[in-house]
Amino acid sequence: MTRRATKIVATLGPASSDPAMLEKMIRAGVNVVRLNFSHGTAQDHVERAKLVREAAQRAGREVAIMADLQGPKIRVGKFAEGKVMLEPGQKFVLDASRTVPGDLKGVGLDYKELPRDVRAGDLLLLNDGLIVLTVDAVCGEEVRTTVKLGGELSNNKGINKQGGGLTAPALTTKDMEDIKTAMSFQADYVAVSFPKNATDMEMARQLCNVAAAPYKHKPGLIAKIERAEAIPQLEEILRVSDGIMVARGDLAVEVGNATVPALQKRMIKMARAADKVVITATQMMESMILNPVPTRAEVSDVANAVLDGTDAVMLSAETAAGRYPLETVEEMAKICAEAEKAEYKELEADFTGKTFTRIDQSIAMGALFTANRLGAKAIVALTDSGSTPLWMSRHDIRVPIYALTPHLATQRKMALYRNVRPLLMDTSADRDTALDQAEGHLLRRNIVQSGDIYAITCGEPMGAPGGTNMLKICRVA
């Protein structure tokens, strides 16, 4: 398998739930498996998590599990016939008090607050923006609209308001229960849907920490940026999260398709500058749901996200329900590896005008700088918490970073970090023994050979989190 810095997140679903298929996908390059909590029961997710752990073990590599919360259900209700065909110019009522199934004149709402969130003149986008309704008036519980852009509207399709402004809280009662389920199998990451601000993420963090406490676990938190209101709050959201997801589907519906590419670049840049991880998601290889090869535009899209510096690219329906889940992962891995061969900017430019307040951060940067200049074969970080490899991974460098940790949870979390290969190693309390063990680890895996130079960082005393204070340059005997 080609060496690749960018990580691949794949969504588990009917197409990928066969143990043999999942194992093949992990071997082909899946680093993180996403469990979509919008579908299935709590028991389904517990079983799927077990399936992932077992498949990873058979494949001989650790993957992270990301539990993706459903968030508020801002959706229309159900139709008597399952769907209706809306024509431009026709009147259509969204009725929060309606209890009977919908028809050509109107439909009920799963989201009962809609009449209080909209006013005449607002544009409502349904089914990912394929249907557009103009609000004419709000009468009690009824939102009366005229169809601007028609099409087929079926059961439970999503509603967005152009420009944002729906008041639904990011965390629902279902999400709170789902967090407990996710912590019962120690999900490595929890992705929070539709957060508007830092407070939403702080609340999610508290709920996760409480639910994970009995397992002595602390998941990473990913904020899915999919609301217009989240954009001005990006810096604050980043500050209280472990990473963000550029969730281009709902985001595009709220801010407009044309705005998203530049926003994506800005968000990736901001996340890296804040030492946080970033996942680029939605429709990356959409045509491969039905076709064995991607379109040229999809290839460019994935490559561009890689060139922007994203930690990971994500597959949704392509691996959950598509015809070619394995081929999609293989294609994506190839595109990432090719894009990474492109020109890197000078590492030195990253450090211009930068001051470090922490010893461990200075050591991490020193390792990058030295390894880059010396043409080292590898950078090795002995790490407890994973923070030193995370800092290293925020900078473009062709030298692979190997993170050796005694903690399985840290190893799994680092599966998402760009250019970091996490390995499990029981780091001895004695520094010299630990350094010898690390070199043995590299030799056994053919990462280094006799005569190769590598840089290694660790902390004294060993095993103290945040204590990285030593950089050593070694030549293999």
Secondary structure by P-SEA (a helix, b strand, c coil): cccccbbbbbbbccccccaaaaaaaaaacccbbbbccccccaaaaaaaaaaaaaaaaaacbbbbbbbbbbccccbbbbbcccbbbbcccbbbbbcccccccccccbbbbccccccccccccbbbbcccccbbbbbccccccccccccccccccccbbbbbccccccccccccaaaaaaaaaaaaacccbbbbcccccaaaaaaaaaaaaaaaccccbbbbbbbbccccccccaaaaaaaaccccccccaaaaaaacccccaaaaaaaaaaaaaacbbbbbbccccccccccccccaaaaaaaaaaaaaccccccccccccccccaaaaaaaaaaaaaaaaacccccccccccccccccaaaaaaaaaaaaaaaacccbbbbbcccaaaaaaaacccccbbbbbbbccaaaaaaacccccbbbbbbcccccaaaaaaaaaaaaaaaccccccbbbbbbbbccccccccccbbbbbbcc
